[in-house]
Amino acid sequence: MSKRNDPHGWNSLDNYIQVHERRIADFIAEGFIINDGLVRDWPTPHTILIKGRIYCDHGLFLDVEKYLEVIDSGSGSKWVRTDTYGYHGGIEGDQDRAIFRYDNFHVYEREGHRDAHHRHRFEHDTWQEIEPPEWIGAERWPHLSDAIAELRGWWETIGRFLDLDTSHPNITRDPSNS
């Protein structure tokens, strides 16, 4: 059912969940994810919502709001693909600071974006958004694991060199992940 060249195409629900859980487990095993706060909900029979905050090392977080379209294969199995998504990477503090945000909730027509897939960028010196958002297009929108890897990469190349308080008290460790 899925096109091989479409990384965001239809996938069996079982395989989707298996890959999702394996990728999260890999980041936990590496010590980058401290607590996976994502929950799955079925707001309608044809929609799965994955939402929550992933707490990462160094006070980093990734807020996720992802809607999967669900269809029945006719043979009892379900197939899914991402319909809309938002991945908001940041660092916790007295006031959370945004590092990046990917989403496809709306199109920036005035800026000439051809579709809704875009990336909001933030200046790490001032934590202000850089306007306009960068159009990434349907060909370049990231998987959740790509956004987590980008957040880790930001820490390794930029964040660790900034004067940041990364010992925020709101970070809770999941004892099963320790």
C-alpha positions in Angstrom: 0.0 0.0 0.0 2.9 2.4 0.7 5.1 3.8 -2.1 8.7 2.8 -1.5 10.0 6.2 -2.4 7.6 8.0 -0.1 9.0 8.0 3.5 5.7 9.4 4.8 3.4 7.2 2.9 1.0 4.6 4.2 2.4 2.1 6.7 0.7 -0.7 8.7 -0.3 0.5 12.1 1.6 -2.4 13.7 4.8 -1.6 11.9 4.4 2.2 12.5 4.1 1.6 16.3 7.0 -0.9 16.3 9.4 1.6 14.4 8.2 4.5 16.6 8.9 2.6 19.9 12.3 1.3 18.6 13.5 4.7 17.7 12.4 6.2 21.0 14.1 3.2 22.8 17.3 3.9 20.9 17.4 7.5 22.1 16.7 6.4 25.6 19.5 3.8 25.5 21.9 6.5 24.2 20.9 8.6 27.3 19.5 11.5 25.2 15.8 11.0 26.0 15.2 11.0 29.8 11.4 10.6 29.7 9.0 9.8 26.8 5.9 11.8 27.7 4.0 11.0 24.5 0.5 9.5 24.7 -1.6 8.1 21.9 -5.3 8.8 21.7 -8.0 7.9 19.1 -10.1 11.1 18.9 -12.1 9.5 16.0 -12.1 6.0 14.4 -10.0 7.4 11.6 -7.5 9.5 13.5 -4.7 8.7 16.0 -3.3 11.7 18.0 0.3 11.4 19.3 0.9 14.2 21.7 3.1 15.2 24.7 6.5 16.3 25.7 9.7 14.3 25.3 12.2 15.3 28.0 15.8 15.2 26.9 19.2 15.5 28.5 20.6 19.0 29.1 17.1 20.5 29.8 16.0 20.0 26.2 12.5 19.0 25.2 10.5 18.2 22.1 6.7 19.0 22.2 4.9 16.8 19.7 1.4 17.1 18.2 0.9 14.6 15.4 -2.3 13.4 13.8 -2.2 10.1 11.9 -4.9 9.3 9.3 -6.2 5.7 9.7 -7.8 3.4 7.2 -9.0 -0.2 7.3 -7.2 -2.5 4.9 -10.3 -4.6 4.6 -8.5 -7.7 5.9 -8.7 -6.5 9.6 -5.4 -4.6 9.7 -5.1 -0.8 9.9 -2.9 1.5 7.8 -1.7 4.9 8.9 0.1 7.9 7.6 0.9 11.3 9.1 -1.6 14.0 8.2 -0.6 17.0 10.3 2.3 17.4 12.7 4.1 19.9 14.9 7.5 19.3 16.5 8.7 22.1 18.8 12.2 21.7 20.1 13.3 23.9 23.0 15.1 24.2 26.3 13.4 24.4 29.6 13.9 27.3 32.0 12.0 29.9 33.9 10.7 30.7 30.5 11.0 27.9 27.8 13.1 28.9 24.9 12.4 27.7 21.4 15.1 26.2 19.3 13.1 25.2 16.2 9.5 24.2 15.3 8.4 22.1 12.3 4.7 22.0 11.4 2.3 21.8 8.5 -0.7 23.3 10.3 -1.0 26.2 7.8 0.5 27.6 4.6 2.5 30.8 4.4 1.1 31.9 1.1 2.3 35.5 1.4 5.9 34.2 1.7 5.5 32.0 -1.4 5.4 28.6 0.3 4.0 26.0 -2.1 2.7 23.8 0.6 2.2 23.8 4.4 5.5 22.2 5.4 7.8 24.7 7.1 10.4 25.2 9.8 10.4 28.1 12.3 13.9 29.1 13.2 15.1 31.0 16.4 18.1 33.0 17.1 20.0 31.4 20.0 21.5 34.8 21.1 18.1 36.5 21.6 15.6 33.5 21.4 13.6 35.5 19.0 12.0 33.9 15.9 13.8 34.5 12.6 11.1 35.6 10.0 9.9 34.3 7.8 9.6 30.6 8.5 11.7 28.5 6.2 9.7 26.5 3.6 10.9 22.9 3.6 8.2 21.3 1.4 6.7 17.9 1.4 10.0 16.4 0.2 11.9 17.5 3.3 9.6 17.3 6.3 11.1 15.3 9.1 10.1 12.2 10.9 9.8 12.5 14.7 13.2 10.7 15.1 14.7 13.3 12.7 13.5 16.2 14.9 14.9 14.4 18.0 18.3 13.9 16.2 18.3 17.6 15.2 17.7 18.7 18.8 20.6 16.5 19.9 22.7 17.9 17.1 21.8 21.5 18.2 23.1 20.7 21.7 26.3 19.2 20.4 27.1 22.0 18.0 25.6 25.1 19.6 23.8 24.6 22.9 26.7 23.2 24.9 28.7 26.3 24.2 26.0 28.7 25.5 25.8 29.8 29.1 22.6 27.9 29.8 21.2 26.6 33.1 20.4 23.0 32.1 19.5 21.7 35.5 15.8 22.8 35.4 13.8 21.3 38.3 10.7 20.5 36.1 12.6 17.7 34.4 11.3 14.4 35.8 13.2 11.2 35.2 11.2 8.1 34.5 12.7 5.4 36.8 12.1 2.7 34.1 14.4 4.7 31.8 17.3 5.1 34.2 
